[in-house]
Amino acid sequence: MGRAIDLTGKRFARLIVVKRVDSYRDCSGRAIRQYLCRCDCGNEIIASTGSLTNGYTRSCKCLKRENIIRQSHKHGHSVRNKRTSTYDIWAGMIARCSNPNHIGYKRYGGRGITVCERWKGEHGFENFLADMGERPRGKSLDRYPDNDGNYEPGNCRWATLPEQNSNQRTNTLVPLGNRKVSMAEFCRIHKVPYRKFQTLYVKRKKSAQEALAALSHLPPYENIQPY
């Protein structure tokens, strides 16, 4: 194995590598080399060899802040710390798919869900806004029809909470014609109580038609919420 290259004195975007500092070990026990870097703005940060050489770390975060401010003035959705809900939803989507420190990363970026290139970068929000429009009141961003797919045009919609509940990957699917729908959606279509249908279909292993027959004596049930 070749000897690691010393990055001291080299420039990476706005960062000058000052000196090597103590390494740390990742979860596999591998030693990760780190450097003290000075940003052009005067701040100092610690960065790993990989984050510098692959372009992930290019400043002390001042470059990212400047890009956000510049982009915000273009579309008017984030000015002087007053951000619209549409902008917040876009920013949250980016964070949970790309930032390992984000609380939701494990369920998104950690399992391979990504954001398309069109919705990232300097013009990412502008493109997102052009494709999706403003967030309608009472709705949020939902990956649909493929809940395991990526955030991209053609697989995203603005959806209500009940619609999102019906589109969760943990849902039990029920046959309906030549397709399968979530149990919540099936119960809404047939106007039967969710909990009673769940007991028959999941716990007692009845078929969907058997469960419907057992509930046929009940009046139409209009509560669309599964809980």
N, CA and C atoms as a LAMMPS dump frame, in Angstrom:
ITEM: TIMESTEP
0
ITEM: NUMBER OF ATOMS
681
ITEM: BOX BOUNDS ff ff ff
-5.0000000000000000e+02 5.0000000000000000e+02
-5.0000000000000000e+02 5.0000000000000000e+02
-5.0000000000000000e+02 5.0000000000000000e+02
ITEM: ATOMS id mol type element x y z
1 1 1 N 0.85 -1.201 0
2 1 2 C 0 0 0
3 1 3 C 0.883 1.248 0
4 2 1 N 0.613 2.218 -0.868
5 2 2 C 1.438 3.408 -0.962
6 2 3 C 1.292 4.32 0.232
7 3 1 N 2.283 5.139 0.402
8 3 2 C 2.261 6.071 1.531
9 3 3 C 1.277 7.205 1.257
10 4 1 N 0.516 7.568 2.29
11 4 2 C -0.491 8.625 2.143
12 4 3 C 0.19 9.953 1.808
13 5 1 N -0.432 10.725 0.923
14 5 2 C 0.109 12.021 0.521
15 5 3 C -0.192 13.065 1.589
16 6 1 N 0.809 13.856 1.921
17 6 2 C 0.623 14.936 2.892
18 6 3 C 0.022 16.142 2.172
19 7 1 N -1.113 16.621 2.672
20 7 2 C -1.811 17.727 2.029
21 7 3 C -1.418 19.098 2.571
22 8 1 N -0.519 19.145 3.526
23 8 2 C -0.13 20.418 4.146
24 8 3 C 0.338 21.428 3.083
25 9 1 N -0.25 22.632 3.164
26 9 2 C 0.122 23.702 2.242
27 9 3 C -0.695 23.738 0.966
28 10 1 N -1.497 22.72 0.717
29 10 2 C -2.288 22.674 -0.505
30 10 3 C -3.594 23.461 -0.333
31 11 1 N -4.113 23.94 -1.443
32 11 2 C -5.387 24.675 -1.433
33 11 3 C -6.492 23.81 -2.014
34 12 1 N -7.658 23.875 -1.352
35 12 2 C -8.869 23.22 -1.827
36 12 3 C -10.003 24.247 -1.762
37 13 1 N -10.31 24.825 -2.927
38 13 2 C -11.32 25.892 -3.016
39 13 3 C -10.925 27.037 -2.09
40 14 1 N -11.688 27.307 -1.026
41 14 2 C -11.382 28.416 -0.121
42 14 3 C -10.493 28.008 1.05
43 15 1 N -10.074 26.769 1.1
44 15 2 C -9.329 26.263 2.254
45 15 3 C -7.85 26.066 1.938
46 16 1 N -7.01 26.498 2.872
47 16 2 C -5.586 26.202 2.844
48 16 3 C -5.308 25.214 3.974
49 17 1 N -4.657 24.105 3.657
50 17 2 C -4.331 23.105 4.674
51 17 3 C -3.145 23.607 5.492
52 18 1 N -3.357 23.747 6.802
53 18 2 C -2.319 24.297 7.686
54 18 3 C -1.406 23.205 8.204
55 19 1 N -1.995 22.169 8.774
56 19 2 C -1.181 21.095 9.334
57 19 3 C -2.037 19.861 9.573
58 20 1 N -1.352 18.745 9.751
59 20 2 C -2.049 17.511 10.079
60 20 3 C -2.376 17.49 11.569
61 21 1 N -3.549 16.941 11.919
62 21 2 C -3.941 16.789 13.319
63 21 3 C -4.251 15.31 13.565
64 22 1 N -4.651 14.997 14.791
65 22 2 C -4.896 13.598 15.15
66 22 3 C -5.943 12.953 14.243
67 23 1 N -5.672 11.731 13.859
68 23 2 C -6.641 10.971 13.068
69 23 3 C -7.749 10.443 13.965
70 24 1 N -8.82 9.977 13.346
71 24 2 C -9.87 9.294 14.109
72 24 3 C -10.193 7.989 13.392
73 25 1 N -10.867 7.084 14.077
74 25 2 C -11.201 5.791 13.48
75 25 3 C -12.695 5.736 13.175
76 26 1 N -13.009 5.289 11.971
77 26 2 C -14.412 5.186 11.602
78 26 3 C -15.008 3.921 12.208
79 27 1 N -16.267 3.628 11.873
80 27 2 C -16.966 2.507 12.503
81 27 3 C -16.337 1.16 12.168
82 28 1 N -15.545 1.09 11.086
83 28 2 C -14.888 -0.167 10.727
84 28 3 C -13.485 -0.276 11.329
85 29 1 N -13.081 0.766 12.074
86 29 2 C -11.769 0.747 12.698
87 29 3 C -10.665 1.325 11.838
88 30 1 N -11.009 1.84 10.671
89 30 2 C -10.006 2.405 9.775
90 30 3 C -9.608 3.807 10.221
91 31 1 N -8.304 4.093 10.227
92 31 2 C -7.808 5.406 10.632
93 31 3 C -8.059 6.43 9.526
94 32 1 N -8.71 7.534 9.879
95 32 2 C -9.02 8.59 8.921
96 32 3 C -8.127 9.791 9.214
97 33 1 N -7.294 10.168 8.239
98 33 2 C -6.371 11.287 8.418
99 33 3 C -7.13 12.61 8.356
100 34 1 N -6.776 13.538 9.245
101 34 2 C -7.438 14.839 9.317
102 34 3 C -6.42 15.975 9.286
103 35 1 N -6.914 17.151 8.855
104 35 2 C -6.068 18.329 8.758
105 35 3 C -6.782 19.554 9.323
106 36 1 N -5.984 20.445 9.903
107 36 2 C -6.472 21.767 10.274
108 36 3 C -6.392 22.636 9.027
109 37 1 N -7.522 23.275 8.678
110 37 2 C -7.577 24.1 7.466
111 37 3 C -8.038 25.511 7.818
112 38 1 N -7.479 26.491 7.125
113 38 2 C -7.887 27.882 7.324
114 38 3 C -8.648 28.351 6.085
115 39 1 N -9.852 28.862 6.328
116 39 2 C -10.7 29.347 5.238
117 39 3 C -10.296 30.772 4.863
118 40 1 N -10.587 31.18 3.655
119 40 2 C -10.276 32.534 3.199
120 40 3 C -10.979 33.592 4.04
121 41 1 N -12.088 33.213 4.679
122 41 2 C -12.803 34.176 5.516
123 41 3 C -12.178 34.318 6.897
124 42 1 N -11.186 33.476 7.216
125 42 2 C -10.498 33.562 8.496
126 42 3 C -10.821 32.455 9.48
127 43 1 N -11.907 31.747 9.296
128 43 2 C -12.273 30.653 10.196
129 43 3 C -11.386 29.439 9.959
130 44 1 N -11.269 28.62 10.992
131 44 2 C -10.494 27.384 10.876
132 44 3 C -11.402 26.186 11.143
133 45 1 N -11.18 25.108 10.392
134 45 2 C -11.971 23.891 10.564
135 45 3 C -11.057 22.674 10.48
136 46 1 N -11.57 21.525 10.936
137 46 2 C -10.89 20.247 10.783
138 46 3 C -11.598 19.49 9.666
139 47 1 N -10.836 18.974 8.706
140 47 2 C -11.429 18.24 7.587
141 47 3 C -10.597 17.003 7.291
142 48 1 N -11.271 15.952 6.825
143 48 2 C -10.571 14.713 6.502
144 48 3 C -9.981 14.783 5.093
145 49 1 N -9.026 13.897 4.837
146 49 2 C -8.414 13.843 3.509
147 49 3 C -9.465 13.646 2.423
148 50 1 N -10.363 12.687 2.652
149 50 2 C -11.372 12.375 1.658
150 50 3 C -12.308 13.534 1.356
151 51 1 N -12.749 14.234 2.404
152 51 2 C -13.696 15.337 2.186
153 51 3 C -13.047 16.49 1.434
154 52 1 N -11.73 16.652 1.572
155 52 2 C -11.022 17.703 0.844
156 52 3 C -10.787 17.309 -0.612
157 53 1 N -10.296 16.111 -0.813
158 53 2 C -9.912 15.702 -2.167
159 53 3 C -11.113 15.4 -3.063
160 54 1 N -12.251 15.004 -2.455
161 54 2 C -13.419 14.731 -3.303
162 54 3 C -14.324 15.948 -3.484
163 55 1 N -13.91 17.096 -2.912
164 55 2 C -14.645 18.335 -3.104
165 55 3 C -15.826 18.537 -2.191
166 56 1 N -16.035 17.62 -1.23
167 56 2 C -17.185 17.757 -0.331
168 56 3 C -17.018 18.953 0.603
169 57 1 N -15.797 19.169 1.09
170 57 2 C -15.52 20.309 1.962
171 57 3 C -14.706 21.329 1.178
172 58 1 N -15.306 22.496 0.937
173 58 2 C -14.645 23.527 0.134
174 58 3 C -14.465 24.839 0.882
175 59 1 N -15.08 24.931 2.057
176 59 2 C -14.964 26.138 2.874
177 59 3 C -15.368 25.779 4.292
178 60 1 N -15.415 26.799 5.155
179 60 2 C -15.852 26.566 6.542
180 60 3 C -17.371 26.56 6.638
181 61 1 N -18.051 26.49 5.522
182 61 2 C -19.51 26.574 5.34
183 61 3 C -19.956 27.972 4.915
184 62 1 N -18.994 28.915 4.842
185 62 2 C -19.359 30.264 4.396
186 62 3 C -19.774 30.258 2.935
187 63 1 N -19.183 29.381 2.12
188 63 2 C -19.536 29.298 0.71
189 63 3 C -20.977 28.815 0.549
190 64 1 N -21.349 27.819 1.353
191 64 2 C -22.722 27.307 1.296
192 64 3 C -23.718 28.384 1.703
193 65 1 N -23.385 29.139 2.761
194 65 2 C -24.291 30.205 3.214
195 65 3 C -24.462 31.268 2.131
196 66 1 N -23.353 31.623 1.473
197 66 2 C -23.423 32.641 0.417
198 66 3 C -24.269 32.158 -0.761
199 67 1 N -24.129 30.882 -1.121
200 67 2 C -24.921 30.335 -2.218
201 67 3 C -26.411 30.349 -1.886
202 68 1 N -26.733 30.02 -0.627
203 68 2 C -28.134 30.017 -0.205
204 68 3 C -28.71 31.426 -0.252
205 69 1 N -27.936 32.393 0.241
206 69 2 C -28.401 33.787 0.232
207 69 3 C -28.596 34.277 -1.198
208 70 1 N -27.623 33.949 -2.083
209 70 2 C -27.715 34.389 -3.477
210 70 3 C -28.919 33.757 -4.167
211 71 1 N -29.139 32.49 -3.91
212 71 2 C -30.274 31.791 -4.495
213 71 3 C -31.59 32.332 -3.934
214 72 1 N -31.593 32.645 -2.652
215 72 2 C -32.808 33.124 -1.998
216 72 3 C -33.288 34.434 -2.6
217 73 1 N -32.368 35.308 -2.929
218 73 2 C -32.76 36.598 -3.497
219 73 3 C -33.322 36.445 -4.909
220 74 1 N -32.984 35.329 -5.577
221 74 2 C -33.476 35.113 -6.928
222 74 3 C -34.96 34.755 -6.921
223 75 1 N -35.36 33.844 -6.015
224 75 2 C -36.742 33.371 -6.061
225 75 3 C -37.623 33.959 -4.971
226 76 1 N -37.025 34.695 -4.008
227 76 2 C -37.821 35.391 -2.999
228 76 3 C -38.434 34.519 -1.939
229 77 1 N -38.025 33.255 -1.829
230 77 2 C -38.623 32.35 -0.845
231 77 3 C -37.827 32.293 0.454
232 78 1 N -36.675 32.908 0.496
233 78 2 C -35.874 32.886 1.722
234 78 3 C -35.083 34.186 1.796
235 79 1 N -35.675 35.154 2.452
236 79 2 C -35.057 36.466 2.556
237 79 3 C -34.994 36.873 4.021
238 80 1 N -33.793 37.225 4.484
239 80 2 C -33.6 37.672 5.859
240 80 3 C -34.214 36.712 6.875
241 81 1 N -33.895 35.433 6.703
242 81 2 C -34.302 34.377 7.628
243 81 3 C -35.804 34.099 7.634
244 82 1 N -36.568 34.725 6.73
245 82 2 C -37.998 34.437 6.629
246 82 3 C -38.197 33.525 5.426
247 83 1 N -38.384 32.226 5.7
248 83 2 C -38.461 31.243 4.634
249 83 3 C -39.891 30.732 4.487
250 84 1 N -40.294 30.497 3.252
251 84 2 C -41.623 29.97 3.018
252 84 3 C -41.64 28.471 3.317
253 85 1 N -42.832 27.914 3.492
254 85 2 C -42.96 26.486 3.778
255 85 3 C -42.474 25.656 2.592
256 86 1 N -42.66 26.16 1.369
257 86 2 C -42.188 25.442 0.189
258 86 3 C -40.67 25.321 0.211
259 87 1 N -40.001 26.414 0.572
260 87 2 C -38.536 26.394 0.646
261 87 3 C -38.062 25.462 1.764
262 88 1 N -38.731 25.505 2.914
263 88 2 C -38.346 24.639 4.034
264 88 3 C -38.482 23.17 3.66
265 89 1 N -39.546 22.822 2.938
266 89 2 C -39.749 21.436 2.524
267 89 3 C -38.656 21.003 1.556
268 90 1 N -38.3 21.877 0.619
269 90 2 C -37.205 21.569 -0.309
270 90 3 C -35.888 21.377 0.448
271 91 1 N -35.583 22.29 1.364
272 91 2 C -34.331 22.202 2.125
273 91 3 C -34.3 20.934 2.979
274 92 1 N -35.439 20.567 3.573
275 92 2 C -35.51 19.347 4.377
276 92 3 C -35.292 18.105 3.535
277 93 1 N -35.84 18.106 2.332
278 93 2 C -35.648 16.986 1.398
279 93 3 C -34.166 16.799 1.09
280 94 1 N -33.48 17.891 0.788
281 94 2 C -32.054 17.829 0.484
282 94 3 C -31.274 17.301 1.691
283 95 1 N -31.582 17.821 2.876
284 95 2 C -30.826 17.466 4.083
285 95 3 C -30.98 15.998 4.447
286 96 1 N -32.205 15.487 4.449
287 96 2 C -32.391 14.106 4.902
288 96 3 C -31.874 13.079 3.896
289 97 1 N -31.607 13.523 2.668
290 97 2 C -31.047 12.606 1.677
291 97 3 C -29.533 12.718 1.551
292 98 1 N -28.94 13.792 2.051
293 98 2 C -27.512 14.013 1.806
294 98 3 C -26.672 14.253 3.058
295 99 1 N -27.312 14.558 4.174
296 99 2 C -26.557 14.874 5.386
297 99 3 C -26.649 13.729 6.396
298 100 1 N -25.568 12.967 6.585
299 100 2 C -25.605 11.834 7.522
300 100 3 C -25.933 12.239 8.958
301 101 1 N -25.781 13.513 9.295
302 101 2 C -26.084 13.976 10.646
303 101 3 C -27.556 14.364 10.819
304 102 1 N -28.316 14.368 9.74
305 102 2 C -29.737 14.727 9.823
306 102 3 C -30.508 13.607 10.517
307 103 1 N -31.479 13.979 11.333
308 103 2 C -32.222 12.998 12.115
309 103 3 C -32.959 11.989 11.226
310 104 1 N -33.332 12.395 10.018
311 104 2 C -34.064 11.486 9.141
312 104 3 C -33.21 10.772 8.107
313 105 1 N -31.886 10.965 8.152
314 105 2 C -31.015 10.406 7.121
315 105 3 C -31.116 8.881 7.023
316 106 1 N -31.219 8.204 8.146
317 106 2 C -31.256 6.738 8.151
318 106 3 C -32.41 6.211 7.314
319 107 1 N -33.55 6.906 7.333
320 107 2 C -34.744 6.443 6.62
321 107 3 C -34.802 6.93 5.175
322 108 1 N -33.87 7.811 4.813
323 108 2 C -33.882 8.36 3.455
324 108 3 C -32.535 8.112 2.774
325 109 1 N -31.598 9.041 2.918
326 109 2 C -30.296 8.851 2.289
327 109 3 C -29.622 7.564 2.7
328 110 1 N -29.824 7.159 3.955
329 110 2 C -29.204 5.944 4.459
330 110 3 C -29.696 4.679 3.797
331 111 1 N -30.867 4.708 3.182
332 111 2 C -31.355 3.52 2.463
333 111 3 C -31.404 3.752 0.948
334 112 1 N -30.622 4.749 0.507
335 112 2 C -30.402 4.911 -0.926
336 112 3 C -31.31 5.874 -1.647
337 113 1 N -32.178 6.58 -0.929
338 113 2 C -33.066 7.546 -1.578
339 113 3 C -32.287 8.829 -1.845
340 114 1 N -32.36 9.315 -3.063
341 114 2 C -31.601 10.498 -3.462
342 114 3 C -32.529 11.568 -4.043
343 115 1 N -31.969 12.746 -4.236
344 115 2 C -32.665 13.844 -4.897
345 115 3 C -32.065 13.994 -6.291
346 116 1 N -32.896 14.137 -7.301
347 116 2 C -32.392 14.259 -8.67
348 116 3 C -31.501 15.492 -8.809
349 117 1 N -30.59 15.444 -9.757
350 117 2 C -29.642 16.533 -9.96
351 117 3 C -30.353 17.85 -10.276
352 118 1 N -31.481 17.77 -10.938
353 118 2 C -32.214 18.981 -11.317
354 118 3 C -32.658 19.772 -10.093
355 119 1 N -32.928 19.098 -8.998
356 119 2 C -33.422 19.76 -7.785
357 119 3 C -32.322 20.069 -6.781
358 120 1 N -31.077 19.915 -7.177
359 120 2 C -29.958 20.212 -6.29
360 120 3 C -29.118 21.344 -6.874
361 121 1 N -28.184 21.838 -6.079
362 121 2 C -27.245 22.827 -6.573
363 121 3 C -27.79 24.247 -6.575
364 122 1 N -27.1 25.107 -7.282
365 122 2 C -27.39 26.542 -7.252
366 122 3 C -28.817 26.867 -7.693
367 123 1 N -29.322 26.167 -8.7
368 123 2 C -30.667 26.446 -9.211
369 123 3 C -31.667 25.37 -8.799
370 124 1 N -31.283 24.574 -7.802
371 124 2 C -32.126 23.458 -7.395
372 124 3 C -33.518 23.859 -6.953
373 125 1 N -33.609 24.875 -6.086
374 125 2 C -34.935 25.261 -5.601
375 125 3 C -35.773 25.873 -6.718
376 126 1 N -35.153 26.663 -7.557
377 126 2 C -35.9 27.254 -8.669
378 126 3 C -36.507 26.165 -9.553
379 127 1 N -35.733 25.108 -9.835
380 127 2 C -36.237 24.008 -10.654
381 127 3 C -37.33 23.229 -9.922
382 128 1 N -37.118 23.013 -8.623
383 128 2 C -38.127 22.319 -7.812
384 128 3 C -39.44 23.088 -7.84
385 129 1 N -39.354 24.404 -7.681
386 129 2 C -40.543 25.256 -7.672
387 129 3 C -41.241 25.226 -9.035
388 130 1 N -40.454 25.224 -10.11
389 130 2 C -41.036 25.177 -11.451
390 130 3 C -41.748 23.855 -11.707
391 131 1 N -41.196 22.757 -11.175
392 131 2 C -41.77 21.428 -11.407
393 131 3 C -42.955 21.133 -10.496
394 132 1 N -42.867 21.559 -9.237
395 132 2 C -43.871 21.177 -8.24
396 132 3 C -44.866 22.282 -7.907
397 133 1 N -44.487 23.541 -8.14
398 133 2 C -45.35 24.647 -7.757
399 133 3 C -45.298 24.899 -6.254
400 134 1 N -46.028 25.901 -5.802
401 134 2 C -46.088 26.217 -4.377
402 134 3 C -46.781 25.09 -3.607
403 135 1 N -46.372 24.897 -2.366
404 135 2 C -47.031 23.897 -1.526
405 135 3 C -48.467 24.319 -1.257
406 136 1 N -49.461 23.512 -1.645
407 136 2 C -50.853 23.841 -1.315
408 136 3 C -51.076 23.727 0.193
409 137 1 N -51.939 24.541 0.714
410 137 2 C -52.224 24.517 2.139
411 137 3 C -52.739 23.138 2.556
412 138 1 N -52.193 22.611 3.656
413 138 2 C -52.626 21.319 4.164
414 138 3 C -51.969 20.123 3.506
415 139 1 N -50.991 20.372 2.62
416 139 2 C -50.323 19.267 1.946
417 139 3 C -48.81 19.337 2.149
418 140 1 N -48.166 18.194 1.972
419 140 2 C -46.718 18.126 2.098
420 140 3 C -46.174 17.257 0.97
421 141 1 N -44.837 17.191 0.87
422 141 2 C -44.199 16.481 -0.238
423 141 3 C -44.248 14.974 0.002
424 142 1 N -44.63 14.236 -1.026
425 142 2 C -44.787 12.787 -0.929
426 142 3 C -44.19 12.137 -2.162
427 143 1 N -43.415 11.052 -1.971
428 143 2 C -42.902 10.289 -3.109
429 143 3 C -43.999 9.329 -3.569
430 144 1 N -44.454 9.527 -4.795
431 144 2 C -45.583 8.746 -5.314
432 144 3 C -45.51 8.739 -6.835
433 145 1 N -45.712 7.596 -7.499
434 145 2 C -46.296 6.356 -6.983
435 145 3 C -45.313 5.395 -6.323
436 146 1 N -44.009 5.632 -6.43
437 146 2 C -43.023 4.71 -5.852
438 146 3 C -42.474 5.286 -4.554
439 147 1 N -42.979 4.788 -3.423
440 147 2 C -42.546 5.295 -2.131
441 147 3 C -41.097 4.95 -1.823
442 148 1 N -40.543 3.954 -2.509
443 148 2 C -39.137 3.603 -2.34
444 148 3 C -38.256 4.263 -3.398
445 149 1 N -38.863 5.088 -4.249
446 149 2 C -38.109 5.762 -5.298
447 149 3 C -37.476 7.057 -4.827
448 150 1 N -36.875 7.762 -5.746
449 150 2 C -36.152 8.989 -5.428
450 150 3 C -37.055 10.218 -5.526
451 151 1 N -36.535 11.324 -5.027
452 151 2 C -37.221 12.608 -5.196
453 151 3 C -36.886 13.136 -6.586
454 152 1 N -37.86 13.134 -7.472
455 152 2 C -37.639 13.559 -8.845
456 152 3 C -38.983 13.841 -9.506
457 153 1 N -38.985 14.641 -10.572
458 153 2 C -40.244 14.876 -11.291
459 153 3 C -40.833 13.549 -11.753
460 154 1 N -42.126 13.401 -11.604
461 154 2 C -42.773 12.155 -11.989
462 154 3 C -42.937 11.191 -10.845
463 155 1 N -42.229 11.416 -9.733
464 155 2 C -42.391 10.545 -8.564
465 155 3 C -42.648 11.354 -7.301
466 156 1 N -43.122 12.575 -7.459
467 156 2 C -43.43 13.407 -6.294
468 156 3 C -44.765 14.113 -6.501
469 157 1 N -45.447 14.371 -5.408
470 157 2 C -46.719 15.071 -5.445
471 157 3 C -46.884 15.823 -4.135
472 158 1 N -47.785 16.782 -4.115
473 158 2 C -48.224 17.402 -2.874
474 158 3 C -49.411 16.583 -2.384
475 159 1 N -49.325 16.04 -1.172
476 159 2 C -50.348 15.119 -0.684
477 159 3 C -50.817 15.499 0.712
478 160 1 N -52.072 15.154 1.002
479 160 2 C -52.619 15.35 2.343
480 160 3 C -52.055 14.277 3.267
481 161 1 N -52.249 14.444 4.571
482 161 2 C -51.764 13.46 5.534
483 161 3 C -52.399 12.088 5.308
484 162 1 N -53.726 11.985 5.107
485 162 2 C -54.298 10.667 4.83
486 162 3 C -53.717 10.019 3.58
487 163 1 N -53.46 10.819 2.542
488 163 2 C -52.858 10.286 1.327
489 163 3 C -51.455 9.772 1.6
490 164 1 N -50.699 10.484 2.423
491 164 2 C -49.356 10.027 2.767
492 164 3 C -49.401 8.771 3.628
493 165 1 N -50.365 8.709 4.553
494 165 2 C -50.507 7.507 5.382
495 165 3 C -50.767 6.275 4.524
496 166 1 N -51.461 6.483 3.409
497 166 2 C -51.769 5.367 2.514
498 166 3 C -50.573 4.979 1.656
499 167 1 N -49.537 5.787 1.674
500 167 2 C -48.397 5.57 0.793
501 167 3 C -47.129 5.214 1.558
502 168 1 N -47.274 4.733 2.791
503 168 2 C -46.104 4.374 3.589
504 168 3 C -45.628 2.979 3.231
505 169 1 N -44.279 2.797 3.239
506 169 2 C -43.724 1.499 2.843
507 169 3 C -44.042 0.401 3.842
508 170 1 N -44.459 0.766 5.077
509 170 2 C -44.792 -0.233 6.089
510 170 3 C -46.245 -0.671 6.005
511 171 1 N -46.998 -0.127 5.058
512 171 2 C -48.417 -0.459 4.933
513 171 3 C -48.627 -1.91 4.535
514 172 1 N -49.731 -2.491 5.022
515 172 2 C -50.192 -3.782 4.535
516 172 3 C -50.982 -3.54 3.256
517 173 1 N -50.639 -4.248 2.191
518 173 2 C -51.309 -4.071 0.913
519 173 3 C -52.424 -5.09 0.749
520 174 1 N -53.51 -4.645 0.123
521 174 2 C -54.693 -5.484 -0.067
522 174 3 C -55.025 -5.517 -1.557
523 175 1 N -55.32 -6.694 -2.12
524 175 2 C -55.669 -6.771 -3.543
525 175 3 C -56.952 -5.991 -3.843
526 176 1 N -56.904 -5.231 -4.935
527 176 2 C -58.08 -4.508 -5.402
528 176 3 C -58.066 -4.546 -6.923
529 177 1 N -58.87 -5.452 -7.512
530 177 2 C -58.825 -5.642 -8.951
531 177 3 C -57.485 -6.204 -9.366
532 178 1 N -56.828 -5.537 -10.333
533 178 2 C -55.531 -6.012 -10.822
534 178 3 C -54.362 -5.287 -10.172
535 179 1 N -54.578 -4.63 -9.044
536 179 2 C -53.516 -3.914 -8.338
537 179 3 C -53.661 -4.137 -6.846
538 180 1 N -52.728 -3.575 -6.096
539 180 2 C -52.785 -3.631 -4.641
540 180 3 C -52.764 -2.218 -4.076
541 181 1 N -53.543 -2.003 -3.041
542 181 2 C -53.6 -0.693 -2.396
543 181 3 C -53.361 -0.885 -0.907
544 182 1 N -53.069 0.211 -0.205
545 182 2 C -52.876 0.11 1.241
546 182 3 C -54.194 -0.27 1.904
547 183 1 N -54.093 -0.831 3.079
548 183 2 C -55.29 -1.221 3.81
549 183 3 C -56.165 -0.013 4.11
550 184 1 N -55.542 1.125 4.418
551 184 2 C -56.309 2.339 4.692
552 184 3 C -57.104 2.767 3.47
553 185 1 N -56.456 2.708 2.289
554 185 2 C -57.143 3.077 1.055
555 185 3 C -58.274 2.094 0.745
556 186 1 N -58.026 0.82 0.957
557 186 2 C -59.045 -0.207 0.71
558 186 3 C -60.277 0.039 1.582
559 187 1 N -60.037 0.373 2.85
560 187 2 C -61.152 0.617 3.768
561 187 3 C -61.91 1.884 3.393
562 188 1 N -61.213 2.901 2.895
563 188 2 C -61.89 4.112 2.46
564 188 3 C -62.785 3.84 1.265
565 189 1 N -62.263 3.055 0.311
566 189 2 C -63.029 2.751 -0.894
567 189 3 C -64.306 1.976 -0.557
568 190 1 N -64.181 1.001 0.343
569 190 2 C -65.325 0.147 0.68
570 190 3 C -66.113 0.649 1.89
571 191 1 N -65.63 1.763 2.5
572 191 2 C -66.332 2.395 3.626
573 191 3 C -66.586 1.421 4.778
574 192 1 N -65.493 0.755 5.179
575 192 2 C -65.553 -0.142 6.34
576 192 3 C -64.558 0.353 7.382
577 193 1 N -64.806 0.094 8.672
578 193 2 C -63.882 0.558 9.716
579 193 3 C -62.525 -0.142 9.631
580 194 1 N -61.496 0.661 9.673
581 194 2 C -60.128 0.169 9.497
582 194 3 C -59.764 -0.897 10.519
583 195 1 N -60.003 -0.618 11.799
584 195 2 C -59.583 -1.543 12.85
585 195 3 C -60.293 -2.888 12.754
586 196 1 N -61.565 -2.856 12.444
587 196 2 C -62.315 -4.111 12.336
588 196 3 C -61.829 -4.921 11.136
589 197 1 N -61.591 -4.231 10.004
590 197 2 C -61.078 -4.928 8.83
591 197 3 C -59.68 -5.475 9.115
592 198 1 N -58.847 -4.704 9.79
593 198 2 C -57.488 -5.144 10.125
594 198 3 C -57.509 -6.419 10.968
595 199 1 N -58.407 -6.468 11.936
596 199 2 C -58.514 -7.653 12.792
597 199 3 C -58.835 -8.892 11.974
598 200 1 N -59.777 -8.756 11.051
599 200 2 C -60.186 -9.899 10.234
600 200 3 C -59.113 -10.278 9.21
601 201 1 N -58.55 -9.283 8.542
602 201 2 C -57.631 -9.545 7.434
603 201 3 C -56.23 -9.935 7.906
604 202 1 N -55.728 -9.252 8.926
605 202 2 C -54.355 -9.483 9.385
606 202 3 C -54.297 -10.535 10.493
607 203 1 N -55.113 -10.359 11.528
608 203 2 C -55.009 -11.248 12.687
609 203 3 C -55.708 -12.587 12.485
610 204 1 N -56.867 -12.54 11.824
611 204 2 C -57.626 -13.789 11.632
612 204 3 C -57.401 -14.418 10.261
613 205 1 N -56.576 -13.777 9.444
614 205 2 C -56.139 -14.321 8.157
615 205 3 C -57.3 -14.559 7.19
616 206 1 N -58.326 -13.708 7.283
617 206 2 C -59.418 -13.795 6.323
618 206 3 C -58.971 -13.167 5
619 207 1 N -59.579 -13.597 3.899
620 207 2 C -59.31 -12.915 2.633
621 207 3 C -59.999 -11.559 2.667
622 208 1 N -59.652 -10.692 1.731
623 208 2 C -60.266 -9.365 1.708
624 208 3 C -61.772 -9.467 1.509
625 209 1 N -62.208 -10.375 0.613
626 209 2 C -63.635 -10.519 0.359
627 209 3 C -64.36 -11.127 1.553
628 210 1 N -63.713 -12.045 2.252
629 210 2 C -64.319 -12.638 3.455
630 210 3 C -64.47 -11.583 4.547
631 211 1 N -63.455 -10.728 4.67
632 211 2 C -63.523 -9.674 5.686
633 211 3 C -64.629 -8.682 5.351
634 212 1 N -64.759 -8.326 4.07
635 212 2 C -65.833 -7.425 3.661
636 212 3 C -67.205 -8.032 3.919
637 213 1 N -67.339 -9.322 3.639
638 213 2 C -68.616 -9.995 3.869
639 213 3 C -68.976 -9.99 5.346
640 214 1 N -67.97 -10.176 6.209
641 214 2 C -68.224 -10.202 7.649
642 214 3 C -68.632 -8.838 8.182
643 215 1 N -68.266 -7.769 7.437
644 215 2 C -68.584 -6.411 7.878
645 215 3 C -69.759 -5.802 7.101
646 216 1 N -70.384 -6.588 6.258
647 216 2 C -71.428 -6.06 5.38
648 216 3 C -72.674 -5.598 6.128
649 217 1 N -72.84 -6.068 7.374
650 217 2 C -74.022 -5.666 8.146
651 217 3 C -73.877 -4.267 8.738
652 218 1 N -72.653 -3.695 8.683
653 218 2 C -72.417 -2.376 9.27
654 218 3 C -72.81 -1.279 8.293
655 219 1 N -73.265 -0.125 8.796
656 219 2 C -73.544 1.007 7.905
657 219 3 C -72.245 1.535 7.305
658 220 1 N -72.322 2.219 6.17
659 220 2 C -71.101 2.781 5.549
660 220 3 C -70.304 3.618 6.54
661 221 1 N -69.009 3.377 6.597
662 221 2 C -68.137 4.064 7.557
663 221 3 C -67.376 5.148 6.842
664 222 1 N -67.55 6.402 7.308
665 222 2 C -67.001 7.551 6.585
666 222 3 C -65.686 8.076 7.137
667 223 1 N -65.228 7.583 8.268
668 223 2 C -63.985 8.092 8.859
669 223 3 C -62.799 7.579 8.048
670 224 1 N -62.09 8.481 7.356
671 224 2 C -61.023 8.057 6.452
672 224 3 C -59.712 7.815 7.188
673 225 1 N -59.611 8.226 8.434
674 225 2 C -58.361 8.041 9.157
675 225 3 C -58.211 6.609 9.627
676 226 1 N -57.032 5.982 9.466
677 226 2 C -56.843 4.598 9.872
678 226 3 C -56.684 4.448 11.363
679 227 1 N -56.483 5.543 12.105
680 227 2 C -56.239 5.42 13.541
681 227 3 C -57.34 6.036 14.349
